[in-house]
Amino acid sequence: MVRRRVPTEPWDQRLEDSRKEGRPENLLSREVTLSMVAIPSEGFSCPHWRSNCLSPEGEQKLDIGCACRAKGGTEGAVVSCLPGAEGRLHAHLTETSGRALSLESDKAEHLGRASTSKPPNDGPLWEEALVGKIRTMSALQKSQALEAIQRHIREHTQLIRKEVPNAGLQELLAALNLELKQPLEKTFLFHFYGLILRECACADLVRRHLAGLLELSHQSSGQREGIAVAVGIVSSTHMQEVWAALEHVGRTRFLRTVFTSSDSQQPEPDTHWRWAGSTSLLCYGQMAAHAGAQILPWVDNIVSRMVYYFSCSRYDNILKTSFLSATIMLLKALRQNSTPSYKFSQIPELIQCLLRILQKEPNFLATLFREKIILVIVGLSNLRPSLKPMVKSQILHTCLQSLYTLPPTETLRSSLPPLDVAPDVTALYRKSMQALDLLLQSLISKNKSVDELCFILQYVVDYVGLTEEATPSMLGHQIGLLMLLWRDKEPVTQSHAHQCVYFLLQLLTQQKGSTSKFVYLNKMKNFEANARRETEMKFYDLVKVLDGNLTMAQHTQLVLTLLRGLCSHNHLRCDLASQLLLMIVEDHSIKAEQVAEILQGLFQELPSIIFKNTLQTVMQAVSVLGTQHAQETVEVILSLCHPSERQVIPLWKALASNTQLARKVLTLLYMKLRLRPPKELVRFTQQAELISLLALGTIYELLYTQEYKATVRWAFAGVLVGLLTQLHYLFELDVVDGISDYQEDVLDGKPLSPCRTCLEALKGLFWTTNYWEVFAYLKLLRGWELFEHMETYTEGVTLLARAMAHYDCEVKAVLGQAVISLKSSEERDNIVAILIIAEFLNSHELTQYMSRRTVDNFLSLGLNNPNQLVRAMSLKGLSSALRHPEKVMLLRNRLAGLLDGFVGPEPKDVMGLMEILGDILHCLGTQGVGATSLRIAQHLLQLFDNEQADVRGGAILLYGDVLYSGGKKYQQALKNHAFQALVPLLFHLADSCPNVVMIPLLKTKLTFLRCAILLKWEFRKELFGKLAWGRGLSAENDVFIYTVESNLGNYHQFLMQALTYLSSPDRNLKQAAMKFIGGMLQDYFPDLCICLRKADVRTLRKHLEILKQDPDSMSRRFYSSFLEDIWELSQYVTH
């Protein structure tokens, strides 16, 4: 097919030839035709930009919003939302050079969806029915209808763009014998007009009405759009007539106003024809949209007319919008109907017009014109033939200048002129930059070569100097992307990437004049020659050059780019990114101001790192960064997310790789924990944002992190006091929701409330540091529940301190922290401190850490405290036995007298007596009661089987205290006594009265566990787990096994003790004895054969014979089940 840009033959011959070849008639003379297709790049005069706001007529309702965004086909396709995104070029260019891209289909799909508000080829719902009626009309009826509609349009032109009055229109339709019930569109009359003309077979009638249509006023936007719609519809069947009519208007009407300048003294042109050029542009766009398959023979002529009207018309907002709308319609038509082999001749001129619009855009963002123009250029650049370098150069220069010279994002909004509705400038800028991304991808995809890359890079490098203040950071992004290509699978790409980095750094070094960095730069020059040298040395030279030449913002973008490279599926690239990152951090290149942005970027990329060695190197870099900037690192990690989210744990673990750093981290968290603003300054909405709560949650998580186990043990005292005072602070804030409804055995994954987190952290502190005895003491006495209410909070602290003193749990360190807290100005600190000190006075280790005079001084300090509780506890401490040794003898004598109360057949007020004994034992503390403890233990053991449940429970609880009150001299004797109590205590775990086992402060389980601890059983921690949380027969069996296995060689004593309970009136105790004896006979039969004697077997048989006549069926079954075992046992026992 022969394509001719502009007909140049004589007029008559050209007209005849065009009719024969099916080409458009050109009604203009040779001279006029040449003037209409003047190339815009050669210069044309247009007024400068006047207003970028939407006109009242709605000229800017150009809909290209459905255009999709770039899909990011490569890792370098990074979209920036900051002014000065020249790094976006390298992001796409370096990633795509050396590998195949398939972006063309994306671009075509992207631009193909760009259209006006209603696609021209998709007619309204009523069009099909209306066309059907039109086709049934005679030629006379069509002519009459056209005359009526034409007259109606002329009379009611002011109503276009408004709802057409139903009354007048219905009269018109009735006169035409047409009835339409559907809602009518605003340009219905023009649409109707065009449909009738399209169906007319008479060319003269069509030409006459087209001439009349184009003679209408072009002042209002509705009139212009309506005319264009009608013209476009008619052109689908009468292209020659439409083309001739437009050419005639251009020659006779348009040229009269084309040279009227806004700067001249001539009067304003007739407003009737002032925007005739804009109407013509819309007409050509509609013609392209309706041309269908016949668009290709006409496309170059259509484009030439569009270029002409744009170039010669007065430039304003209306012209700009009309030209862009026409171009979009043309582009859509070409996408739908063109063939890949077709070559267009007028595309560069069309792009020049679009670039002229872009140049005239103001230096602020109020509309999406920049985005739409760039997207149209992308679509045009995909057409054949490929753009010449000069055209691409102009595109790059204009687009870069239009976006990169905008003010920084923080001042974009302030740079706007007064507008009725302020636009979202951030969103506008983001969309514009995304369009630029698409353009860059399109250019590089057309020519995937290093030469093309260098061609575009030169514009970026040249442009950096012009936009350094607005876009300081993206150069680091570019260098980072190029560095990641050093491990590309293509050696050529690697080589060019090395050279690009070198040249960029050389340029920076020369611009900054930093001659000291030339030493390192020269070492980088011959990368290929040094390929076999140590990689670390090359990295070292590179890092030195980067550190000396990049600004802080550029350096940050470089690091962020390397972080994004960590997520690649290319192992070599990930390894390179991690090694570079580590080298940069180790070189002390990261400043404190960069830490926040770098760690935030790392946190986003962390879940996507797939290679283990890469992750290890990154965590090593985090550790080094934490060593250099510990406080900033801790603060940033705290702010990344809620501490309960496990994604942040790897960062905390990285900071624990170094012992000193781990201690510094925990110290900083402790200091953050103490940042507690008064309740009056804390609003409800700010509670979750309190830094102390974030530190609290983090400490709770680190307690269960293996890497921090030793560090937590080191910081035990500080963490303990911090958690106790934090819980008191939360009570002050009244943040108590969810503290009492916590269930240990339910894992629902919900974050704990602040109070519950604090309490669980307090419990976890003892459990994870292996001070489980203290944890168990409070657990089995339900002491942890005391911390759930402000009213019992002090009792909980007292009980906790008592357990710590009893088991010598970090007494020295905690005492030191308590002394510091006692001097604090905070009341909560004083309360916690005095409660701990008062209980520690009973510790046998206290005098080793602090002299009595020092203790007196601190207690005296508490007497002047404004808090009543602090004063009372200080006074109580000053009257303790530690400070008054003479009280020890008095209390012991008093204790000996009280023991007589146990003697006699019916002791009076045993409960009151045991309460007094318990108080005396507590007051004596480490002084102990000596031999008296054995007498007390014996009396209490006899009360284990008392008929009153309260007496049994009280005796069992007090017995546990007595076992530890004899001092070292009587410790062995008390151990022997504890062994005698094991079987009774084991059976009383099944006591029929729930008060003995379940009520607070009376726990048979606790006394049984304390016996196991005193006897130093091997599995005492596991025993506690079963006592605290075990349920059912499995737990009972485990407790039985722990008891027996921890007392090898003592089976004889256990069995003899158990036999006495076979005659117990308590059914539960009796059943427990039967289970125990049955277990011994089944599981330890060989051992019993060795340790028992004939007399023991006879005793066993005697007790079992009693069960034979027992009224309880369970007892009789037990006898029947184990009678054979007893007989067999008697056969094996020979002595």
Buried (B, 14 or more C-beta within 10 A) or exposed (E): EEBBEBBEBEBEEBBEEBEEEEBBBBBBEBEBBEBBBBBBBEEBEBEEBEEBBBBEBEBBBBBBEEBBBBEBBBBBBBBBEBBBBBBBBBBBBBBBBBBEBEBEEBBBEBBBBBBBEEEBBEBBEBBEEBBEBBEEBEEEBBBBBBEBBBEBBEEBBEBBBEEBEEEEBBEBBEEBEBEBEEEBBBBBBBBBBBBBBBBBEEEEBBBBBBBBBBBBBBBBBBBBBBBBBBBBBBBBBBBBBBBBBBBBBBBEBBBEBBEEEBEEEEEEBBEEBBBBBBBBBBBBBBBBBBBEEBBBBBBBBBBBBBBBBBBBBBBBBBBBBBBBBBBBBBBBBBBEBBEEEBEBBBBBBBBBBBBBBBEBBBEBBBBBBBBBBBBBBBBBBBBEEBBEEEBBBBBBBBBBBBBBBBBBBEEBBEBBEEEEEEBEBBEBBBBBBBBBBBBBBBBBBBBBEBEBBBBBBEBBBEBBEEBEEBBBBBBBBBBBBBBBBBBBEEEEBBBBBBBBBBBBBBBBBEEEEBEEBEEBBEBBEEBEEBEEEEBEEBBBBBBBBBBBBBBBBBBBBBBBBBBBBBBBEBEEBBBBBBBBBBBBBBBEBBEEEBBBBBBBBBBBBBEEBEBEEBBEBBBBBBBBBBBBBBBBBBBBBBBBEEBBEEEBBBBBBBBBBBEEBBBBBBBBBBBBBBEBEEEEEBEEEEBEEBBBBBBBBBBBBBBBBEBBBBBBBBBBBBBBBBBBBBBBBBBBBEBBEBBEEBEEEEEEEEEBBBBBBBBBBBBBBBBBBEBBBBBBBBBBBBBBBBBBBBEBBBBBBBBBBBBBBBBBBBBBBBBBBBBBBBEBEBBBBBBBBBBBBBBBBBBBBBEEBBEEEEBEEBBEBBEEBEBEBBBBBBBEBBEBBBBEEEBBEEBBEEBEEBBEBBEEEEBEEBEEBBEBBBEBBBBBBBBBBBEBBBBBBBBBBEBBBBEEBBBBBBBBBBBBBBBBBBBEEBBEBBBEBBBBBBBBBBBBBBBBBEEBBBBEEBBBBBBBBBBBBBBEBEBBBBBBBBBBEBEEEEBBBBBBBBBBEBBEEEBBBBBBBBBBBBEBEBEBBBBBBBBBBBBBBEBBEEBBBEBBEEEBBEBBBEBBEEBEEBEEEEBBEBBEEBBEBBEEBBEEBEE
